[in-house]
Amino acid sequence: MIRINDRSKCCGCSACADSCPHGAIRMQADGMGFKYPVVDEDKCVDCGICEKICAFHPVQKEETPKCEAIRFPDLLSASQSGGLGFAIMRKAILEGYVVYGAAIADDLSVRHIRVTDEDGLAPLRLSKYVQSDMTGIPAKVLEDLEAGSKVLFTGTPCQCAGVASIAGKYRNRLLLADIICHGVPSPAVWKSYLEEKSKGRKLTGALFRDPALGWHDHRETLIFEDGKEVSDEYTFLFYRHLMLRPSCHICPFASLSRPSDITMADFWGVEKDIPGFSDDNLGCSLLLTHTEAGAAFCREFPDECVRTTAPIPTDKQPNLYAPSKPGKHAESFENVYIRRGYSAAARRFGRQSLPVRMERFIKKVKRHI
């Protein structure tokens, strides 16, 4: 029987719940909106399947993946990086795969969805800086595999690990594409932030990184009926590591050894590593292929691309080697948020809080000393 006594030991992939043959496990959100398995002991027969299926542990292999810089000129204007994510999903659809990926729902929450045609790919484009809801998704992936379908699953490394674990003997028809993950932020904080920002206005959409602002600009764009508002209030909390899932800080997949076939990311620093390859601030993707299946799939794309072999980044992609450390005030932020709500937590720990303003003042003084 799976028991989560330490929140950092569960990534919320939902594989344990979906693998239970007795329906004894449900995923339940905590005060931060992160979901954890809860066992109905009246239904549980203690078969141990849920414990065996749990894949939140290091990948037991040593590898040096092939690394490339890649961009898709026709996709850049609607992409946040070099267009690799969409190109992979589009190729999969054209080759008859069922595709799974994270989408922003009508209520602006983020959840994984199933897509079977090219028109359905639009919601899967662009980054989502909040943990996606995986409830029921591993079971759907298994159903597709059992029916004989090829499946492309895209997500964080821990989500890929959970899906790979439940796929079992059908792993050869499952293609996994993960991202270099900084950590997944709180779904509850994201929801509260939207509620706070939309008081008196109708919110119709959101972008975590608007391509129109340029590749290096990392702010959220909120779309209202009466216009757009660009802010870094939520992004600031994210990069201060105040609201990441506890498991992110001990992530076993922040490594070159990963559970996936393909890894995607922004190729930060490409201007210095490969001079002249991407100097227009329109984005460049990093492509790592870990398996023969991943390399074969990425050998050619239906969309025109420019690519070159590259050295694996070191300093510009720290989460390829180690997980993000918890912020100094992460525990306090969570306590204030749960007890007093988003506004109180943002006033105390956000960009306009007194401690942060003092930090900026001290840095400014030091620069002039």
N, C-alpha and C positions, 0 to 999 in steps of 0.2 A: 504493500500500500504506500502510495507516494504521500509524503508529508513535507510541507515547506515550513520549517521552523526558522530558517534564515532566508530572508527575502533575496539576498544576493545570489542564492543558489538556483534561482529559476528565472529564465528569460522570457516566459510567457508565450512560447511558440504554439501551445495548445495540442501538441502531438500526444501527450499522455491522455488528455481527455478524449481525443478522437480515437485512440487505440483501445479504450476500455470496452470489452465486448458486452458488459453489463450496464453500460450507461451510468456508471456510479460516480463519474467525475464531471464537474462543471467548472467553468472558469469564472472567477468572481473578482471584481475590481476592488482595490484598496482605496484609501483616501486620495491617492495621487492618480487614480484611474488605471493603474497597472494591474493586469489580470494574473491571478494565481489559481492553481487547481485546488478545488475543495472536494473531498471525498464523502459521499453518502455511505456511511458504514453499514447501513441496512441493506444496500445493494451490493457492496463490495464482498467478493469471495476470496480476497487476498491471493489472487493468481500471480501477481508480480509483473504482469505485462507492462503496466505503466512505468515501473521502475526500470525495466529493461529498455523501453523505448526512449527514455530520456537521453537526449544527445548533448546535454550541456556539459561537455568535457573536451579537453584538447584533442585535436585530430592527430592520430598516431601515424604520421608519415613525415618524412623530410623531403623537401622539394625546393627547387629554384624555378619558379614559373617563368615562362617567356613574357617579356614586357614590351609593349608597343605604345607609341603615341599615335593617336588616330583622330581624325576629324571628318565630318560629313558636311561638305560645303552647303548643300541644299537644305540641311536640317538645322544649321546653326542659329538662324533667326528665331526659331521656336524652341530652342534648347538652352539649358543652363550650363552645359558643358560642351562637348564636341559632338553630341548627338548619338553617342554609342548605345545608350539604353534603348532609345526608340528604334534604332537600326536593328538591334538584336531581336526585339519583340516583333518588328515588322517582318523580318526574315523568317522567324518562327511561324508566324501566321501563314505566310505564303507557302511554307513547307508543310502545312497541315498540323502544326502543333496546337494544343490548347495552352493558352498563356494565363498565368496568374501574376498579379502585381498589386501594389498599393495604389489606392485611388482616394480622392477627396469626395466624400458623399454629399448629398444635398444639404445635410445639416453641418457640413464642413468638418465632421469627424473624419478620421482616416481609417480605412479598412481594406483588406485584400479582397479582390474580386476575380472572377473567372471571365476570360474573354476568348471568343472563338472566331472573330472576324476583324478585319483591319479597322473598320469604323469604331469598334469598341476599344481601340488602343488609346484614344485621346485622353481619357482620365488617368491613364497610367504614366503619362509623360510628366516630367519635372519632379523635383525632389519634394519630399514631405518630411519636415523636421518635427515629427511626433511619432510615437510608436503606433503602428497600424494594428487593428484588431484582426487576429488570426482565427477567431472562434469558428470552428467547423471547416476551415480551409484544408488542413491536412487530410481529413476524411474525403473531401471532394477530389483532391489530387489523387488519392488512392483509387477512388471510383473510376476516374478517367484512365488511370494506368491499367486497372483490371479489365476495363472495356477495350483495351488494345490501343488507346490513344498515346501519342507522344506528347509530353508535357514540358513546357518551359516555366519554371518558377523563378521569379525575381524577388529579392528581399534582402534583409540583413543576413549576415552569416549565421546567426543563431536560428533564424527562421528557416534558412536553407538546411541547417543541420537537422532540425526537427522534421522537416518534410522528407529528407533523405532517409531518416530513421524509420519512418512509417512506410516508406515506399518498398523497403525490403527487396525481394527478388525482382521487382520491376524497375530497379534503379537504372538499368541500361536504356530505358525509354524516358528517363527523367533528366532534363538538362537544368542545372542550377546556376544561376547568375547572381552573385552577391555584390555588395558595395563595400568600400572601405568606410567603416562606420565609426563616427565620432561618439556614438551613444544615442539612445532613443529618449526623447523628452516626454514628459508627463501628458497623457491625453486629457486629464482633468484640468491641468493648468492651461492648456491650449483652449479648451472650452470656456473656462472662466475668463481668459484674456479676451476672447471674441465677444463674450457677453458684456464685458466692461467697455470695450471699444465701440460697441454697436448701440449703446443706449441712445434711444431717440432716432436712430437711423436704421434702415434696412440693409443688412449685410447680405450680399449675393455671391461672393466668392473670395478666394484668398490665394496668394502666391507666396511661397516661402522665399524664392529668389526669382524676381521678375527678369526674364531675359532682356527686356527693354532697357534695364538699368546697367547692363554690362556684366561681363563674366565675373569680375572681381567684387562686385557689389553684393553684399550679403545682408539684405534687409527683407522684412516681410511686407507685402503689399496687400492691403485689405480693399476689396471692391464693394462699394456701396451703390445704391440706386442713383445717388446724386454725385458720384465721382469716386476717385481712388485716394487712398491715404497710405503713404509709405512710412514705415516705422521700424526701429530696431529694438523696440522694448522687449519683445518676446525673444528675439535673437540674442540680445544681451544676456538674458537669464540662461539661455542655452549654452553660450560660450563661457559663462561663469561656472558651468557644471553644477547648477543649483537644483536641477529638476530631472536629472537622468535616472533611468531605472537602476536600482542598486546593482544588478548583475552586470551592468555595463562596466563597472569599475574593476571587475575581475574577469572580464571577457576572455575565454580561452581561444577565441578565434581572431584576436588582434595579433596576427602572425602571418607569415608567408605560407604556412601549412593550414589550409582551409577546407571546409566541407564541400566546396562548390567546384564547378568546372571552369567558371569564368568569374573574374572580379572586375568591377567597373569603378571608376572614380574620376574626379577632376585631375588633370595632370598639372598640378601647381608647380611652378618653377620651370615649365617647359621652355620659357623664353631664354633661360640661362643654359639649361641642359642641352637643348637642341636649337641653337640660334637660327632665327628666320622661319621656323616651322609654324609658329603661331604668335604673331605680334600684333593682332588686331583687336584684342580684348573681346573676341566673339566666342572663345572657348576652345578647349582641347580636352579630349578624353584619354584616360589611362586604361589600357587593356592588359590584364594578366590572364593567361590561360594556364590552368593547372593540370588538365587531363587531356588525353588524346581526343576525347569527344569534344571538349571545349575548343581545342585548337582546330579540329576539323570543321566545326560549326562556324568559326570566325575566319576561316580561310578566305571566304568571299562573301560579299554583301550585295543585295540588289541595288542599294543606294551607292552612288559614287562616293569614294572616300580617299583621303590622303593619309598614308600611314608610314611609320618607320620604326625599326627596332630601337629600343631605348634602354638606358640603365634603369634598374628599379630604384625609384626615389627613396631617399632615406630621411633627410631632415624635413622635407615638405609633406610627407605623409606619415606622421608619427604613429597613427593608429593602425598602420600596417605592421607595427612591431610591438606595440604595447597599448593597453586600454587607457582610456581617459581617467585621470585621477579625480576623486570627488572634490567639489569646491569646498573651500574653507567653511562656508556658511550653509552647506547643503542641508544638514540635519535641522538647523534652525529655520531655514526657509520652509522646509516641509512642515515643521511644527506650527509655524505661524500661518501658513496657507491652510492647513487642515482646521486649525482652531478659529482663525479670524477671516479667512478668505483671501482672494487674490489681491485686492487693493492694498490690504495691510502688508502682505508679503512684498509686493512691488515697491511700496513706499519705503520699506525697511532695507530691501536688498537690490532694488532696481537701479537703473542708470542715474536717476535723480535723487537717490537716497543720500543721506549725509555722509556715511562712510565712503561711498564711491566718489562723491564730490571732493572729499578730503584727499582721497588717493590721487585724483586728477590734479588738485592744487599742489600737493607735495611733489609730484612728478614735474609739474611746470616750474616750481621753484628750483628743483635740482638741475633742470636744464639750463638755468640762468646763473648757476653758481660757478 
